[in-house]
Amino acid sequence: MNSNKDLNFESSNRKCNDFSDSSEDEQDDDIEDCYEDNSLQSLCLFCELCCDSPKSVFEHIEAVHGIDLVKLCVENNFDAFCYIKFINFVRENKSSVNDIENIFTNNLWRDEKYMKPVLEDDALLTFDIEEFTTDITANNCGQTEQGGITESAKVLKTQLDEMKSMIHLLLNDTSDTNNKVSSKGSDRDEYFSSYSHYSIHHEMLSDKIRTESYRDSILNNKELFRNADVLDIGCGSGILSLFAASTEAKSVVAVDNSEVIYKAMEIAHENGFSNKIEFFRTKVEEKNWGERKFDIIVSEWMGYFLVFEGMLDTVLSARDNLLRPGGVLLPNRSCLYMAGFSNMDAYAKCVTFWDNVYGFKMSTMKKDYFSEVSVEIVSPDDLCTETAIIKDLDLMKCSLQDIQCIETNFALKCTKETKVTAITVWFDCFFDSDKLKNHVILSTSPCSPVTHWKQSVLPLREPITVTDKSVIEGTISIRRLKNDVRSLSITVDIKDFHIHRYTMQ
């Protein structure tokens, strides 16, 4: 066990073992504030006893189970995050008193997954272990002759205040008033759980075009952020909130309804921003914000085909209800494009392949290919028409109706003699509000560096033979699926050719 035997535990033992020693009114108030919250469960770690406060639980554990957990945490220099992980580890694994030494010795609790509460409304997670470790360190640092706290102790006090606020972030906020993380467990769906996985955040953060576009739009426009209240919708790992907190923003609020928010909280703490970024686990449109408003709303809401996943609905709802007059969305504009392209090798691989599979016909397998949107990298050399705009969205003005059903006529002017095998679709996002001194464009065009969005491809059942003077005309419509509003139904009706219908799920 990693015990620091040389530490002076005189003051810590008094606090760890003698919670009832509270002769002064001020001390009584401090203890009450620190430990008691009757709305939460103070359940013993080793038996079924439920006490009225964490204080009582630790007294019970020492008296009945024979172990002083607070002292052990102090001896092992636990900060609030170590303590939280330890409590959740013990609960998750139903550890016994006999397991405790091994848990401390081998640091079994260190996995980040133990940041997530195991017991809903667990009052033990509000216990302020930092108060004891900080007091010991402050005593070792010493005091001035006048009895004042030294500069080192002041720094520790600041860190303690920061950690106190972080402890409460881990609890489910049923009242929506005290804690900074609000959990709407009953309404979570697969969409949010998909964003809890490591791989998707690694992919997005590794996308330099995406991440640097947001970074530049924020850090190159610090004057806009100075003294501003900022809301980050769908914060994920918290990178946009970190950028915003790096400016002189007045406040930054990060919202996400997936479990990744617990990692975002730890990342903020690791980088010294936990006292500047508030975290809420909730859906923005379901939280009671009261009179709270924001000057800037930033969100990376774009899905494949721009509107896939339907997150833009949430951003527009926040714009209408939470953005102050004169405020700005980042990005503030987006545009969806289409073009024809030709790749007969890809067509042969995915289509004609089924005409002869080891001597057998499997034509029915083609149907799925022609009805699904694929996401792939389109070479700019394969583009064979000019670009047409499907929809130009002013995000400061557009309505939900504008994005729930997008329909437009198109005329694709061909640029060479070839066979058009598919339609490709991509989008650009613009940070070009007149409130920004430095503008940024995030492009997912085949002619731009590759992003994790790549391009969306709509394969044609039969290649269209064209010349450099041909024009492909038709109508494209993009609608939500009735039984899955995050998915899309896409119809491409090409004049004098087939009607093509696709789904994107």
C-alpha positions as CSV (number, residue, x, y, z in Angstrom):
1,M,0.0,0.0,0.0
2,N,1.3,3.5,-0.9
3,S,1.1,4.9,2.7
4,N,3.0,8.1,3.5
5,K,4.0,7.4,7.1
6,D,5.8,10.7,7.6
7,L,2.7,12.8,7.2
8,N,1.3,14.5,10.2
9,F,-2.2,13.1,10.7
10,E,-3.0,14.9,13.9
11,S,-5.5,17.3,12.3
12,S,-6.7,14.7,9.8
13,N,-7.3,12.0,12.4
14,R,-9.4,14.5,14.4
15,K,-11.5,15.1,11.3
16,C,-11.5,11.4,10.2
17,N,-12.4,9.9,13.6
18,D,-14.1,12.6,15.6
19,F,-16.8,14.0,13.3
20,S,-18.9,14.9,16.4
21,D,-16.3,17.3,17.8
22,S,-18.1,20.5,16.7
23,S,-18.2,22.9,19.6
24,E,-18.4,26.0,17.5
25,D,-21.4,27.1,15.5
26,E,-19.3,27.8,12.5
27,Q,-17.8,24.3,12.5
28,D,-21.3,22.9,12.8
29,D,-22.4,24.8,9.7
30,D,-19.3,23.7,7.8
31,I,-19.9,20.0,8.6
32,E,-23.6,20.3,7.7
33,D,-22.8,22.0,4.4
34,C,-20.0,19.5,3.6
35,Y,-21.8,16.2,4.4
36,E,-25.5,16.4,4.6
37,D,-27.9,16.2,1.7
38,N,-31.1,14.4,2.6
39,S,-32.1,14.1,-1.0
40,L,-29.3,11.6,-1.7
41,Q,-28.7,8.1,-0.5
42,S,-25.9,7.6,2.1
43,L,-25.6,3.8,1.7
44,C,-22.8,1.8,3.3
45,L,-20.2,0.3,1.0
46,F,-20.2,-3.0,2.7
47,C,-23.7,-3.7,4.0
48,E,-27.3,-2.6,3.5
49,L,-27.3,0.2,6.1
50,C,-28.5,3.6,4.8
51,C,-27.5,6.6,6.9
52,D,-28.6,10.2,6.9
53,S,-25.2,11.5,5.7
54,P,-21.8,10.5,4.4
55,K,-20.4,11.5,7.8
56,S,-22.6,8.8,9.4
57,V,-21.6,6.2,6.9
58,F,-17.9,6.6,7.5
59,E,-18.5,6.5,11.3
60,H,-20.5,3.3,10.8
61,I,-17.8,1.7,8.5
62,E,-15.1,2.4,11.1
63,A,-17.2,1.3,14.1
64,V,-18.8,-1.8,12.5
65,H,-16.5,-2.9,9.7
66,G,-13.2,-1.8,11.4
67,I,-11.7,0.3,8.7
68,D,-11.1,4.1,8.5
69,L,-11.6,4.8,4.8
70,V,-11.1,8.5,5.0
71,K,-7.8,8.1,6.7
72,L,-6.7,5.5,4.0
73,C,-7.7,8.0,1.3
74,V,-5.7,10.7,3.0
75,E,-2.7,8.5,3.4
76,N,-2.8,7.7,-0.3
77,N,-3.1,11.4,-1.3
78,F,-6.5,11.0,-3.0
79,D,-7.9,14.0,-4.8
80,A,-11.6,14.2,-5.6
81,F,-11.3,12.2,-8.8
82,C,-9.4,9.3,-7.1
83,Y,-11.9,9.2,-4.3
84,I,-14.9,9.2,-6.8
85,K,-13.3,6.3,-8.8
86,F,-12.6,4.4,-5.6
87,I,-16.2,4.7,-4.3
88,N,-17.6,3.6,-7.7
89,F,-15.1,0.7,-8.0
90,V,-16.1,-0.7,-4.6
91,R,-19.8,-0.4,-5.4
92,E,-19.4,-1.8,-9.0
93,N,-17.4,-4.8,-7.8
94,K,-19.2,-5.3,-4.5
95,S,-15.9,-5.3,-2.8
96,S,-15.6,-6.5,0.8
97,V,-13.6,-5.0,3.7
98,N,-11.0,-7.7,3.1
99,D,-10.5,-6.5,-0.5
100,I,-9.6,-2.9,0.4
101,E,-5.9,-3.3,1.0
102,N,-5.5,-5.0,-2.4
103,I,-7.6,-2.3,-4.1
104,F,-5.3,0.4,-2.7
105,T,-2.1,-1.5,-3.3
106,N,-2.8,-2.2,-6.9
107,N,-4.7,0.9,-7.8
108,L,-7.6,-1.2,-9.2
109,W,-9.9,1.8,-9.2
110,R,-7.9,4.0,-11.7
111,D,-9.9,3.1,-14.8
112,E,-11.8,6.1,-16.2
113,K,-15.0,4.1,-16.4
114,Y,-15.3,4.5,-12.6
115,M,-16.0,8.2,-13.0
116,K,-19.6,7.1,-13.8
117,P,-21.8,6.8,-10.7
118,V,-22.8,3.2,-10.0
119,L,-25.5,4.1,-7.5
120,E,-28.0,6.8,-8.5
121,D,-28.0,9.7,-6.1
122,D,-25.0,8.4,-4.3
123,A,-24.3,10.9,-1.4
124,L,-20.8,9.4,-0.8
125,L,-19.7,11.0,-4.1
126,T,-20.4,14.4,-2.5
127,F,-18.0,13.7,0.4
128,D,-15.2,16.3,0.2
129,I,-12.0,14.2,0.6
130,E,-10.0,17.2,-0.6
131,E,-10.8,19.1,2.6
132,F,-8.7,16.6,4.6
133,T,-5.8,16.2,2.2
134,T,-5.7,20.0,1.6
135,D,-5.7,20.7,5.4
136,I,-2.7,18.4,5.9
137,T,-0.7,20.0,3.0
138,A,-1.6,23.5,4.1
139,N,-0.3,22.7,7.6
140,N,2.9,21.4,6.1
141,C,3.2,24.6,4.0
142,G,3.0,26.7,7.2
143,Q,1.4,30.0,8.1
144,T,2.6,33.6,8.3
145,E,3.4,35.1,11.7
146,Q,0.0,36.9,11.6
147,G,-1.7,33.5,11.3
148,G,-2.7,34.1,7.6
149,I,-2.6,31.4,5.0
150,T,0.6,31.3,2.8
151,E,0.5,31.7,-0.9
152,S,0.9,27.9,-1.3
153,A,-2.1,27.3,0.9
154,K,-4.2,29.8,-1.0
155,V,-3.4,28.0,-4.2
156,L,-4.5,24.7,-2.5
157,K,-7.7,26.4,-1.3
158,T,-8.5,27.5,-4.9
159,Q,-8.0,24.0,-6.1
160,L,-10.2,22.7,-3.3
161,D,-13.0,25.0,-4.3
162,E,-12.6,23.9,-7.9
163,M,-12.8,20.2,-6.9
164,K,-15.9,20.8,-4.7
165,S,-17.8,22.0,-7.8
166,M,-16.6,19.0,-9.8
167,I,-17.8,16.4,-7.3
168,H,-21.4,17.4,-7.8
169,L,-21.1,17.1,-11.5
170,L,-21.2,13.3,-11.2
171,L,-24.6,13.0,-9.7
172,N,-27.8,12.7,-11.6
173,D,-29.6,16.1,-11.3
174,T,-33.2,15.4,-10.6
175,S,-34.0,18.9,-9.4
176,D,-32.0,20.7,-12.1
177,T,-30.9,23.3,-9.7
178,N,-27.9,22.3,-7.7
179,N,-25.8,19.9,-9.6
180,K,-24.1,20.7,-12.9
181,V,-24.8,17.4,-14.7
182,S,-28.4,16.6,-15.5
183,S,-29.2,13.0,-16.4
184,K,-32.3,12.2,-18.4
185,G,-31.8,8.4,-18.3
186,S,-35.3,7.3,-19.4
187,D,-35.1,9.2,-22.7
188,R,-31.6,8.2,-23.8
189,D,-31.5,6.2,-27.0
190,E,-29.0,4.4,-29.2
191,Y,-27.9,7.7,-30.9
192,F,-26.4,9.0,-27.6
193,S,-24.9,5.7,-26.6
194,S,-23.1,5.6,-29.9
195,Y,-21.2,8.7,-28.9
196,S,-19.9,7.2,-25.7
197,H,-17.3,5.1,-27.6
198,Y,-13.6,6.0,-27.8
199,S,-13.3,5.4,-31.6
200,I,-15.8,8.0,-32.7
201,H,-14.1,10.7,-30.7
202,H,-10.6,9.7,-31.9
203,E,-11.9,9.8,-35.5
204,M,-13.4,13.3,-35.0
205,L,-10.4,14.8,-33.1
206,S,-8.0,13.3,-35.7
207,D,-9.9,15.2,-38.4
208,K,-7.6,18.2,-38.5
209,I,-9.8,20.0,-41.1
210,R,-12.8,19.8,-38.8
211,T,-11.1,20.5,-35.5
212,E,-8.8,23.3,-36.8
213,S,-11.7,25.1,-38.5
214,Y,-13.5,25.3,-35.2
215,R,-10.3,26.2,-33.3
216,D,-9.5,29.0,-35.8
217,S,-13.0,30.4,-35.7
218,I,-12.8,30.7,-31.9
219,L,-9.2,31.6,-31.2
220,N,-8.9,34.0,-34.2
221,N,-11.9,35.8,-33.0
222,K,-11.2,36.3,-29.3
223,E,-12.7,39.7,-29.3
224,L,-16.1,38.1,-29.9
225,F,-15.6,35.7,-27.0
226,R,-14.4,38.3,-24.5
227,N,-16.9,38.4,-21.6
228,A,-19.3,36.3,-23.6
229,D,-21.5,33.4,-22.3
230,V,-20.8,30.4,-24.5
231,L,-23.0,27.3,-25.0
232,D,-21.4,24.2,-26.6
233,I,-24.1,21.8,-27.8
234,G,-23.1,18.1,-28.1
235,C,-19.7,18.8,-26.5
236,G,-18.4,15.2,-26.8
237,S,-14.9,15.2,-25.4
238,G,-15.1,18.9,-24.8
239,I,-12.6,20.2,-27.3
240,L,-14.7,23.2,-28.4
241,S,-15.4,24.1,-24.8
242,L,-11.7,24.0,-24.2
243,F,-11.0,26.3,-27.1
244,A,-13.7,28.7,-25.8
245,A,-12.4,28.6,-22.2
246,S,-9.0,29.5,-23.6
247,T,-10.4,32.9,-24.6
248,E,-11.6,35.5,-22.1
249,A,-15.1,34.1,-22.2
250,K,-17.2,34.9,-19.2
251,S,-18.6,31.4,-19.0
252,V,-18.7,28.2,-21.0
253,V,-21.5,25.6,-20.7
254,A,-21.0,22.2,-22.2
255,V,-24.0,19.9,-22.9
256,D,-24.0,16.3,-24.0
257,N,-26.5,13.5,-23.4
258,S,-23.9,10.6,-23.7
259,E,-21.6,9.2,-21.1
260,V,-18.6,10.8,-22.8
261,I,-19.4,13.9,-20.8
262,Y,-17.8,12.3,-17.7
263,K,-14.5,12.1,-19.7
264,A,-15.0,15.7,-20.8
265,M,-15.2,16.7,-17.2
266,E,-12.0,14.9,-16.4
267,I,-10.3,16.4,-19.4
268,A,-11.3,19.9,-18.3
269,H,-9.9,19.2,-14.8
270,E,-6.7,17.9,-16.3
271,N,-6.2,21.1,-18.3
272,G,-7.2,23.5,-15.5
273,F,-10.6,24.5,-16.8
274,S,-13.0,22.7,-14.5
275,N,-13.8,26.0,-12.7
276,K,-14.6,27.7,-16.0
277,I,-16.6,25.0,-17.9
278,E,-20.0,23.8,-16.6
279,F,-21.2,20.4,-17.7
280,F,-24.7,19.2,-18.1
281,R,-25.7,15.6,-19.1
282,T,-29.0,16.3,-20.7
283,K,-30.8,17.1,-23.9
284,V,-30.6,20.9,-24.5
285,E,-34.3,21.2,-25.4
286,E,-35.4,19.3,-22.2
287,K,-33.4,21.2,-19.6
288,N,-35.0,24.0,-17.7
289,W,-32.7,26.9,-18.4
290,G,-34.8,29.5,-16.6
291,E,-33.8,33.0,-17.7
292,R,-30.3,31.9,-18.7
293,K,-29.2,33.1,-22.2
294,F,-26.0,32.9,-24.2
295,D,-24.1,35.2,-26.6
296,I,-22.5,32.4,-28.6
297,I,-23.7,28.9,-29.4
298,V,-21.1,26.6,-30.9
299,S,-21.8,23.1,-32.1
300,E,-20.4,20.5,-34.4
301,W,-23.8,19.2,-35.4
302,M,-23.2,18.1,-39.0
303,G,-23.9,14.6,-40.1
304,Y,-23.4,12.8,-43.4
305,F,-25.5,14.5,-46.0
306,L,-25.3,17.5,-43.7
307,V,-28.7,16.8,-41.9
308,F,-28.3,13.1,-41.1
309,E,-28.8,12.4,-37.4
310,G,-31.1,15.4,-37.0
311,M,-28.9,17.3,-34.5
312,L,-29.5,20.6,-36.3
313,D,-33.0,20.5,-34.9
314,T,-31.5,20.9,-31.4
315,V,-29.2,23.7,-32.4
316,L,-32.1,25.7,-34.0
317,S,-34.2,25.1,-30.9
318,A,-31.4,26.5,-28.8
319,R,-31.0,29.4,-31.1
320,D,-34.7,30.3,-30.8
321,N,-34.8,29.9,-27.0
322,L,-31.3,30.5,-25.6
323,L,-29.5,32.9,-27.9
324,R,-29.5,36.5,-26.8
325,P,-30.5,39.2,-29.3
326,G,-27.4,40.0,-31.3
327,G,-25.8,36.6,-30.5
328,V,-24.2,34.3,-33.1
329,L,-24.2,30.6,-34.0
330,L,-20.9,29.0,-35.0
331,P,-21.1,28.0,-37.8
332,N,-23.7,30.5,-39.0
333,R,-24.2,29.2,-42.5
334,S,-24.0,25.9,-44.3
335,C,-24.5,24.7,-47.9
336,L,-25.3,21.3,-49.4
337,Y,-24.0,20.5,-52.9
338,M,-24.2,17.7,-55.5
339,A,-22.4,16.7,-58.7
340,G,-22.2,13.7,-61.0
341,F,-19.1,11.5,-61.1
342,S,-17.9,8.6,-63.1
343,N,-16.1,5.5,-61.8
344,M,-16.7,2.4,-63.9
345,D,-14.2,0.3,-61.9
346,A,-16.3,1.0,-58.7
347,Y,-19.5,0.3,-60.7
348,A,-18.1,-3.1,-61.9
349,K,-17.0,-4.0,-58.4
350,C,-20.3,-3.3,-56.7
351,V,-22.8,-4.0,-59.6
352,T,-21.7,-6.2,-62.4
353,F,-19.9,-8.4,-59.9
354,W,-23.3,-10.0,-59.1
355,D,-24.0,-11.0,-62.7
356,N,-21.5,-13.9,-62.4
357,V,-20.5,-15.1,-58.9
358,Y,-18.5,-18.3,-59.4
359,G,-20.8,-19.1,-62.3
360,F,-24.1,-18.1,-60.6
361,K,-26.3,-15.1,-61.0
362,M,-27.1,-13.1,-57.9
363,S,-28.9,-10.1,-59.4
364,T,-31.1,-9.6,-56.3
365,M,-28.1,-8.5,-54.3
366,K,-27.9,-5.4,-56.4
367,K,-31.1,-4.0,-54.9
368,D,-29.5,-3.2,-51.6
369,Y,-26.6,-1.4,-53.3
370,F,-28.9,0.8,-55.3
371,S,-31.0,1.7,-52.4
372,E,-28.4,2.7,-49.9
373,V,-26.2,5.8,-49.6
374,S,-22.6,5.0,-49.2
375,V,-20.0,7.1,-47.6
376,E,-16.6,7.1,-49.3
377,I,-13.8,9.3,-50.6
378,V,-14.6,10.6,-54.1
379,S,-11.6,11.5,-56.2
380,P,-11.9,15.0,-57.8
381,D,-10.7,13.4,-61.0
382,D,-13.9,11.4,-61.1
383,L,-16.2,14.4,-61.1
384,C,-17.7,14.9,-64.5
385,T,-20.3,17.7,-64.0
386,E,-20.3,21.1,-62.5
387,T,-21.5,21.6,-59.0
388,A,-25.2,22.4,-58.1
389,I,-26.5,23.8,-54.8
390,I,-29.1,21.7,-53.1
391,K,-29.7,24.0,-50.2
392,D,-28.0,27.1,-48.8
393,L,-28.9,27.5,-45.1
394,D,-28.6,30.7,-43.2
395,L,-28.5,29.1,-39.7
396,M,-29.4,32.3,-38.0
397,K,-32.7,32.5,-39.9
398,C,-33.8,29.1,-41.2
399,S,-36.7,27.2,-39.6
400,L,-37.1,23.5,-38.7
401,Q,-39.4,23.2,-41.7
402,D,-36.5,24.3,-43.9
403,I,-34.5,21.3,-42.9
404,Q,-37.1,18.6,-42.3
405,C,-37.9,18.4,-46.0
406,I,-35.4,19.7,-48.5
407,E,-36.4,19.6,-52.2
408,T,-35.0,21.3,-55.2
409,N,-34.6,21.1,-59.0
410,F,-31.1,20.6,-60.3
411,A,-29.3,21.0,-63.6
412,L,-25.8,19.4,-63.7
413,K,-23.7,20.6,-66.6
414,C,-21.4,17.9,-67.8
415,T,-17.8,18.7,-68.3
416,K,-16.6,15.7,-70.3
417,E,-17.7,12.7,-72.4
418,T,-18.1,9.8,-70.1
419,K,-20.6,7.6,-68.3
420,V,-22.1,9.0,-65.1
421,T,-22.3,6.2,-62.5
422,A,-23.4,8.1,-59.4
423,I,-24.3,11.4,-57.8
424,T,-22.1,12.6,-55.0
425,V,-23.2,15.0,-52.2
426,W,-21.2,17.1,-49.7
427,F,-21.4,20.2,-47.7
428,D,-19.5,23.3,-46.6
429,C,-19.9,25.2,-43.3
430,F,-19.2,28.8,-43.0
431,F,-18.0,30.9,-40.0
432,D,-18.5,34.1,-41.8
433,S,-20.9,36.2,-39.7
434,D,-20.4,39.9,-39.9
435,K,-19.6,39.7,-36.1
436,L,-16.4,37.7,-36.9
437,K,-13.3,39.6,-38.0
438,N,-11.6,36.4,-39.3
439,H,-13.7,34.1,-41.4
440,V,-13.3,30.3,-41.7
441,I,-14.7,27.8,-44.2
442,L,-15.0,24.1,-43.3
443,S,-15.3,22.2,-46.6
444,T,-16.0,18.5,-47.2
445,S,-15.7,18.9,-51.0
446,P,-14.0,16.2,-53.1
447,C,-11.6,19.0,-54.1
448,S,-10.7,19.8,-50.5
449,P,-8.6,17.8,-48.0
450,V,-10.4,14.7,-46.8
451,T,-12.5,14.9,-43.6
452,H,-14.1,12.1,-41.6
453,W,-17.4,13.0,-43.4
454,K,-15.8,12.1,-46.8
455,Q,-18.6,12.3,-49.4
456,S,-22.0,10.7,-49.7
457,V,-22.6,8.6,-52.9
458,L,-25.9,7.8,-54.6
459,P,-25.3,5.0,-57.1
460,L,-27.3,5.0,-60.4
461,R,-28.9,1.8,-61.5
462,E,-27.6,2.3,-65.0
463,P,-24.8,4.6,-66.1
464,I,-25.8,7.7,-68.0
465,T,-23.8,8.3,-71.2
466,V,-23.0,12.1,-71.6
467,T,-20.9,14.5,-73.6
468,D,-19.3,17.7,-72.5
469,K,-22.4,19.5,-73.7
470,S,-25.0,17.4,-71.8
471,V,-27.1,18.6,-68.9
472,I,-28.5,16.2,-66.4
473,E,-31.8,17.6,-65.0
474,G,-34.0,16.4,-62.3
475,T,-35.3,16.8,-58.7
476,I,-33.7,15.8,-55.4
477,S,-35.7,15.5,-52.2
478,I,-34.4,14.8,-48.7
479,R,-36.9,13.8,-46.0
480,R,-36.9,12.3,-42.5
481,L,-38.0,8.7,-42.1
482,K,-41.3,8.6,-40.2
483,N,-40.1,5.8,-37.9
484,D,-36.6,7.1,-37.4
485,V,-36.3,10.9,-37.5
486,R,-32.5,10.8,-37.4
487,S,-32.4,8.9,-40.7
488,L,-33.1,10.1,-44.2
489,S,-35.1,9.1,-47.2
490,I,-33.6,10.5,-50.4
491,T,-35.2,10.6,-53.8
492,V,-33.4,11.5,-57.1
493,D,-35.7,11.8,-60.1
494,I,-33.6,12.3,-63.2
495,K,-35.4,13.5,-66.3
496,D,-35.8,10.8,-69.0
497,F,-34.2,8.2,-66.7
498,H,-35.2,6.3,-63.6
499,I,-36.4,7.5,-60.2
500,H,-33.9,6.5,-57.6
501,R,-34.8,6.1,-53.9
502,Y,-32.3,5.7,-51.1
503,T,-32.2,5.4,-47.4
504,M,-29.5,6.6,-45.0
505,Q,-29.6,4.9,-41.6
